[in-house]
Amino acid sequence: MSFAGSFVSLSASEGFVAPGPSSFDLPPVFTVAGVGITKPMLLLFLAAIAVFWFFYAASRKRAMVPGKLQFAGESMYSSVRNGLGRDIIGSKDFRPFVPYLVTLFFFILVSNWFGSIPFIQFPTFSRASMAYALAGLSWVIYNGVGIRRHGFGGYLKLQTVPSGVHGPILALIVPLEFFSNLLVRPVTLALRLFANMFAGHILALLFATGGEYLLLHASTVVKPVGILAWVMAIAIAFLELLVQFLQAYVFTLLNAMYISGALAEEH
């Protein structure tokens, strides 16, 4: 059942109930070995399968003169490879990270776009736990890359001691840099993705359910406001398509920047 349907049935009996964080706490679809499998969990698997299938199908029958599917796959791969890999990390070091960046971008993009697909209508990363899990994976990767390149002590110095800074001021700078570069980054990385997906979807939900409630239960004088609310819901839905793309791009871009910073010789 969609969010709108559940809210309308509730609103009809108790008056309009505005959507909130509890709207995203969906019951399990089914249970396996005592573990409830929820809709967001299923969407994660569906997004992974969709991304894998697309690139597998696009590359399965490679030809010198590409067909439409191969051309689409190569164009999408190249845009991330060149624009987010080579241009950010650098032509010397970017190649090992291209598969990760490509997978990351399209996995987030598909997961975000689920929020705009009828009958699915749920952006997976509007659940904070999933956004923080992905940010945690990114944290492990770029810190692991830096430690492998510079050693633990060298990487720690790179991330906490800016080049050209000396003297007593380091007593203030080093803790701030440690906190900013090593502890806060995954939090802000996840929060940016989660907050945008959560806020956009709950705003669209508010206009959609509120408009429907006004049309069905409000007085004749107020009903035109319900139509206006639906128009706003449609406008927000189109805006969300852009936001969903931008958040996938920004998340991947920041990952590339963090990897570049971990590999750099100076901070």
HELIX and SHEET records of a PDB file:
HELIX    1   1 PHE A    3  GLU A   14  1                                  12    
HELIX    2   2 PRO A   21  PHE A   24  5                                   4    
HELIX    3   3 LYS A   39  ARG A   60  1                                  22    
HELIX    4   4 LYS A   68  VAL A   80  1                                  13    
HELIX    5   5 ARG A   81  ARG A   86  3                                   6    
HELIX    6   6 ASP A   87  ILE A   89  1                                   3    
HELIX    7   7 ARG A   95  PHE A   97  5                                   3    
HELIX    8   8 VAL A   98  TRP A  113  1                                  16    
HELIX    9   9 PHE A  114  SER A  116  5                                   3    
HELIX   10  10 THR A  124  SER A  126  5                                   3    
HELIX   11  11 ALA A  128  HIS A  150  1                                  23    
HELIX   12  12 PHE A  152  THR A  160  1                                   9    
HELIX   13  13 LEU A  170  PHE A  178  1                                   9    
HELIX   14  14 PHE A  179  VAL A  184  3                                   6    
HELIX   15  15 ARG A  185  HIS A  217  1                                  33    
HELIX   16  16 LYS A  223  LEU A  263  1                                  41    
SHEET    1   A 2 PHE A  30  VAL A  32  0                                        
SHEET    2   A 2 VAL A  35  ILE A  37 -1                                        
END                                                                             
